[in-house]
Amino acid sequence: MNFELQAGDGHSFARAGLISTGHGAIETPVFMPVGTGATVKAIHHKDLEEQVKASIILGNTYHLYLRPGLDILQKAGGIHRFMSWDRPVLTDSGGYQVYSLAERRKLTAEGVTFRSHIDGSPHLFTPEKVTDIQRAIGADIIMAFDECTPYPCEYSYAKASMQLTHGWLQRCCDHFDDSEALYGYSQSLFPIVQGSTFRDLRKQSAEEISRHNREGNAIGGLSVGEPAEIMYEMTELVCSILPEDKPRYLMGVGTPANILECIALGVDMFDCVMPTRNARNGMLFTSEGIINIRNRKWESEHTPIDPAGGTFADQRYSRAYLRHLFVSGEMLGPMIATLHNLRFYLWLVEEARKQILKDNFAHWKNLMTPKLMARL
């Protein structure tokens, strides 16, 4: 993998760059649709490619390991061939899913034992095993195994968790460097900064992660319930420490406004289930604000979902028609809403990139952010 820093905004820390992988190039800032189980819910691959224009999607190690399982993925030739997706893929290490299984798992220095949410079967994830799983899945970018701390948590817990993550990282790096990619293209390992919401821990973790000199770095353990201002504070601190010549990936973030604010702090890569999950529940993001399409006020609104232009999705569908689909329980409703929200998120980061290249990002962001947060 290669990262080329192409431009910076003169009034913020926003950057425009280019990540090159074995499955193609990724212009940054970038938003990655979440395809947890080898599918982005409610949208066809053709629409992901041609309308959403996604250059990379995210899969999840925990879910893919349990179903369909590594044997099936390896026989297919890896995740790209299995799901017929020839663009880059990033896999999360499963650390967040282990965090969410608090009642089903046990952490030790060796790794994590947990029970499957599918059938209750016992499993052990170690840094070495998670690395091997991601090798077998075949993602272009794979994540080091980490523990995601809850919010709030005690300082002592956050410190012990961070130290555990750092120990696991060394083992991930050693095992990654001693193993080979399986499908004829290279893979890159990203460490993950932890430390909860404590400045000294975040600083220590960012310095430790930087020391490993991997091809990119991630920021984890945020957007787990803390106020947005704290998330921004931690992100700004970490970005000031992580090397400028490596892509920075803020995991699990967030709203459109969150994304613009964190681009301004120096983040390059984002993922979040929000555009797809909210779409399936009738919440749509537009350039003028947020719409709950189930509201009666849209019943006779025969204008496009986002009248500002045709850059977001197919403009043939009106708000009135989409509301009709949702209140009628038609499958097409969530599908159109998903297409719209994903295209909007991709449009947003594409436009952010254009504004960075014009050295106008900070001004544009300040105009856009209040609109993005408005409820229509």
N, C-alpha and C positions, 0 to 999 in steps of 0.2 A: 504494500500500500504506500502511496505517496500523497503528501499534502502540500499544496502550493498556496501560500497566502498571497492574494491578488490585490487587495485594497483594504483600506481602513477608513472609517468615518472620522473626520477631523474634530467632531464635537461630542464624541462618545468613544467607547471601546469596541464598537461594532466592527466586524470584519467580514470580508467576502473572500472565499477560498475555493479550492478545487481538490477533492479527494479522488484519487485514481485507484481502482481495484481491478481484480481479475474479471469482474462482470460489468465493468463500465465506470464512468465518471459520475461524481456527485457534486453538484454546485452547492456551496454553503453561503448563508445559513440554509439548513434543510430540516424539514419535518418528515419523520418516518411513520407512515401508517402502521398500526399494530396488527400483525397477523399471527396471533398467539399460537394457534394450532395449525400452521401452514395454510391459513386463509385469513384474509381481512373480511370480517363478517359483513354480509349483505351486499357485496359488490364483486362483480366479475373481473377477472384479471385484465381483460381487454379494456374495461373502463378505467382500471387503475393505471394502465399504461397510457391510453389515448386521451382520456378526459381529465382524470386526476393529475396525470403526468408525474407519478411517483417515481423517483430515481432509486429508492431503496425502501425496503420494508423490514419490519422487525418480527422475529419469531421468538419462542420461549423454550428454553432448554428443559425446564421441568415438565411442561405439558407435552412437548414432542417426545421426550424420553418415555413418558408413560403411555402415550398414544399418538402416533401409530407404533412407536418403538424403534429402536436403533436398527434392528435387523431389517425391517422393511425399508427404512431410509437408506441404508447402505446398499441393499439390493437394487434400489432405484437409481443409485449413483449420487445420492446426496439430496439436500432439500430443494435445490434449483430444479433438478430433473423431476423430482417427486411431484412438485406443485406446478411445474411448467412455468417457471418464472426465471427469466434469464438476466435479470438485473440484480444488483447487490442485495445481500441479506445480512442483517445483524441479529445475533442471538443474545438475549439476556441470560445471565448465568443460572437463573433460578433462585437467586438469593432473596428476591422480593417475595416470591411465592412461598419460600420457606418461612420468611417473616410472617406472612399471612396465615401460616399453619401453626400458630403458637401453641394450640392445644394438641397438636399431632406430632410435634417434633422435639428433639433433644439436641442441644449443642454441646460439643466438646472441642478440644484443640484438634482432634483428628478430623472432625467434620460434623455433619448433621444427619441424624437418623430421623426418619419421618414415615408416616403412613400415607399411602396414596388416597387422595380424595375420591378416587374412582371406586376402588374395591377394598381399601383398607390394608393392602399389602405393605410390608415393611421394606424400606430402602435406605441406603446410606449414600450420601453425597460427600465426597472429599474434594479438595482442590484438584487432585490428579484425575479423579473420575469425572468431574464436571468438565475438565479440559478435554478428556477423551470423548465425552459425549458430544461436545461441540465440534470436535474434529470430525466425528462421525456424521453429525448433522450437516456439516459442510458450509456454515455461514462464512462470509467474507470477513466479518468483524465479530470476534467473540469476546465475552466479558469475563474478567477474573471473578472467582467465587468470593462473595462477601456476605456480611450480615447487615441487613438494613435495620437500624434502630427505630423504635416507635417514637412518636411525639405525644406528650412530653416524656422524657426519661431522666433518671438521675445521672449526674456527672460521672459517678463511678461506673455505672453501667455503660455509658457512652464510651468512656475511655477503654474499658476492658473489651468492648465490642470492636472498637477501632483497632486495638492491638491484635485481636483475633483476625480481623480482616487483613492486616498487614502481614501476619504470619502466613495466612492462606495465600496471599498474593505472591510471596516468595516461592512457595511451592508450586503455584500455578505457572509462574515464569520459568522455573527450572524444568517442570514437566513439559511445558509448551516447547521450550528450546530443545528438549531431548526427543521430541516426537515430530512426525511429518504430517503434512496435509495429505488427504487421501484421494483427492479427485483431480489433481493436475493443476490446481491454481493455489496461490498463497492465501494464508489467513493471517489476521492481525489480532493481537491480544491487547485489550484496553483494561488497565487497572481502574479501580473505583475509589474516589475520595469519600471517606465517611467522617464521623465526628459529631453527628447530631447538630445541635444549634449552639455549640460552644466554640467561640472564636479560637481559643488556643488549640483545641483538638483539631479543628478544621485546618488551621495553619500547619500543624504537625503532620496531619495526614496528607495534605497537598504537597508538602515538601518530600515526604516519604515516597509518594506515588511518582513525583517528578524524578526522583533518584533512579528509578527503574528504566527510564528512557525508552519506553515503549512507543509504538507508532501513533497512539492517541490516548486520551485520558477522559475518564467519566467522572461525574459528580453525582453521587447517590445519596439516599437518605433524606431528601427534601421532597416537598409536596406530599407530605404524609400527615398533614393536619396543622402545621405551623402557620402563623399569619404570613401573608405574602411579603410583608416588609422584612421579616426575618429570613425568608427564603432569598430575597434579593441581597440582604446583607451578607449571608453566607456565600452566595454565588459570586458576589463582587470580590470578597476576600480570596476565595479559591482561585478565581480567574487571574487575580493579580500575582499569583504564585506559579500556577501551571505554565509550562513553556509556551511561548507565543507561536512556535513553529510546529505545534501539534494540534490537531482538532480537539475541541472540548465538547463533550456530550453531557447535557443535563438531563438526567433520566426521569421520565414520568411527568414532564411539565409541558403543557398545562393549558390554561385558557389563552385565547389570542392575545390578550393584554399581557399576560405573564410572558409569553414568548417574545413579544417586542421589547419588554423591559429587560429580559435576560440576553437578548441579542445585543442590546446597548451595553451590557456588562462584559461582553466578549465571548458568549457561548455560540457554538457553531451548529450543534446537532440537538434535535429534540424528538421525543416520542410521547404519545399519550393516547389513552383509549377514549378520551373525552369526545372528539368529533364523531366517532362511530357509535359509542354507547349513547351519547345524548341524542344523536340522530334517530336511533331506534325508539327513543322515548318522545320524539316530536320536538326536540329543541334544535333550532337552526341558528348558525352564526352567519351574520351578514356584515357588509361594510358599513351599515348604519346602526347595527346593534343586534340584540338577541331576540329571536322569535320563538314563542311557544305556539306551534302550528295548530294545536288542539283548541286554542281560544276561539270563541264564537266570533270575535272581531274580524277574523280572516275568512269567514264563511262566504262572503261575496266579494272578496278582494281578488280581482281577476288580473293582477299584475304578477310579473315573475317573482320568484322567491327573493332575489336580490336585484331590484330594478336598475342598480348602478351600472350594469353592463353584462356582457356575455362571458366574462372571464372566469366565472365561478362554476357553472354547470350548464346543462341543457336548459335554455330559457323558454322551452315550449310549455313547461309546467307552471301553472299559476299557484298562488298561495291558497286560493279557494279549492282547487283540485287536490292539492296535497292534503289539505285539512280533511276533505271528503274521504280520501284514502285512509287516513289515520282513524277517523271516527267510525269508519266502516270495517276496520280491521283487515284491510287489504295488504298483502305482502309488499306490493309495489311502493307503498308509502315509505316504510323504513329504507327501502333500496334507493329511492330518489333522494331522501334526506341524507343518507350516508354519502352518496355521490356528491351532493352539494357541499356538505360539511368538509369532506376531505379535500375537495377542489378549493374550497375557501382557504383552508389552512395552507395548502401548497401555494395558492396565489399570494397569501400573506407573506410567506418567507421569500417567494420570488420577488415580490415588490420591495421587500426590505433589502434584498440584495441589490436591486436596481438603484435604490436610494443611497445605499452605501457607495456604490460605484460613482454616483453623482455627487458624493460628499454632502448629501442632504438628509441623511437618515434621521438624525436627532430631531430636526424640524418636522419631518413627516411623522415620526413616531408620536410627537407631542400633539399633533392634530388628530391622528388615528385613534389613540388610546381611549379618550373619552367616548368616542363613537362605539368602539368595540365593547365597552362595558355597559352601554345603555340597554334597557329592557324596552322593547317596542310593544 
